[in-house]
Amino acid sequence: MVFPQRMKLSYMSMKDQGVPQAQRFWRCGSARPRGAAEPGRGAGPGGLQLPKGCGRPRFLPPGEPMEPTEGAEEERLVQCPRLRPDTLGDYVGQEPVLGAQTLLRSLLESHEIPSLILWGPPGCGKTTLAHIIANSSKKNGMRFVTLSATSAKTNDVRDVISQAQNEKRLFKRKTILFIDEIHRFNKSQQDTFLPHVECGTVTLIGATTENPSFQVNAALLSRCRVIVLEKLSVQAMEAILMRAVRFLGLQVLGQEDQHCTPATGSSSKSSEFPVYIEEKALNTLAYLCDGDARTGLNGLQLAVQARIAAGGTTPLSTAKGGAADGILVTEEHVKEGLQRSHILYDRAGEEHYNCISALHKSMRGSDANASLYWLARMLEGGEDPLYVARRLVRFASEDIGLADPLALTQAVAAYQGCHFIGMPECEVILAQCVVYFARAPKSIEVYKAYGNVKECLRTHTGPLPPVPLHLRNVPTRLMKNLGYGKGYKYNPMYKEPVEQDYLPEELKGRDFFKGREM
């Protein structure tokens, strides 16, 4: 290897000081170990091969420590490629979809990958599953291209498709195109994929947190298989967090010391004392992150970094009965990092409608306990209290109706109270109204009767029947002469019930409350 003279002197000086060879060559702003050069990367000055993730090599003066460059501190756990599973065997969670003997797993293991739409909440493993498919496809000679709909444009998509056409025509090579946040593409942009997915030029894999029934073009949806990924279970979250604990080189207090080598640049490596974490803290974090692996990993890393930065050690008893000083991460530190339970709630998405539907049905079922839960789930997730109040006004007439006419007054008063004082003070007003409605008697007589009237109007054929003459308004003499109002019986003038028809002749005898003719 040939070096310029200045670089050669620096290199030899560091060699004499015992600096590892890889550290003499370059400074890399990555948490990956500084190992041999990755094949296929471009050469830097002096013929040096740059590892993936490195920019221009920076030669260090003798004795300068190998520290991350500015803006390249410890790699975030959620972005660390070494923490992501590479195979389906290491993938945690989603057993109903990717468990043994499932259709999708069989297809992926046989490398017969169909076009997919991965739909699930944040942090449930959509991108990780795409990463596993990418690794598998590359090993089998397929191209895997990733685009994000938040930044990609239509021209970017066309370029990828053009390359895919060339690869297929010249090399018989398939292309898998992964679109993250595919719901960000509008309908015309999604139409770009249609002919190419249809003819097999590309295999499309889209990831979305929104309901594809509403956000993905129906024509594109019919060409893809929708895979529904659920929130991760507590057990799955515990497995993911334990993998992160091993990656960071931490030790779980009360368990046998883990004989693992922490990754270069890990949190525990930055401390001269061993870092311990309570098993209870991991269990609590698994519960609080609400099935979101990204939130769980960020919370773990934040708690560890905060404890290391704060300094101070705690006398600890190890699993082998010995005593040692170390930095301890407790349950309270984890809770402090998250501040509160991570509540999945999207005011503009499907979860918004799911929660209001659950609230409505709980009140209808007279379950005050569940009604309060769903109300709190919405309000604590940031829902507009006036939206909830408007839905309660609707509920008062739709589900309670004439069984308790005061319910409508309660709902309107609750809306006005929320408008006057706002959150958080108005939460108890809504809670009172919700409990009142859950305990009130229910009647859908009016709601159902009005629905029958609307159905009658929608299904009527021909012109609508005219208003009977005796019911018409008579503001002028001409109208009176034409027979308007003739024969009308003014009810207050009669002591007995008045026999009089009020429906058009075609609907005579129709009872909308019973839904049939009398």
Buried (B, 14 or more C-beta within 10 A) or exposed (E): EEBEEEBEEBBEBBEEEEBEEBBBBBBBBBBBBBEEBEEEBEEBEBEBBBBEBBEEBBBBEBEBEBEBEEEBBBBEBBEBEEBBBBEBEEBBBBBEBBEEEBEBBEBBEEBEBBBBBBBBBBBBBBBBBBBBBBBBBEEEEBBBBBBBBEEBEEEEBEBBBEBBBEBBEEEEEBBBBBBBBBBBBEEEBBBBBBEBBEEEBBBBBBBBBBBBEEBBBEBBBEBBEBBEBBBBBBEBBBBBBBBBBBBBBBBBBEEEEEEEEBBBBBBBBBBEBBBBBBBEBBBBBBBBBBBBBBBBBBBBBBBBBEBBEEEEBBEBEBEEEEEBEBBBBBBEBBBEBBEEEBBBBBEEBBBBEBBBEBBBBBBBEBBBEBBBBBBBBBBBBEBEBBBBBBBBBEBBBBBBBEBBEEBBEBBBBBBEBBEEEEBEEBBEBBBBBBBBBBEBEBBBEBBBBBEBEEEEEEEEEEEEEEEBBBBBEBEEEEBEEEEBBEEBEEEEEEEEEEEEEEBBEEBEEBEBEEEEEE
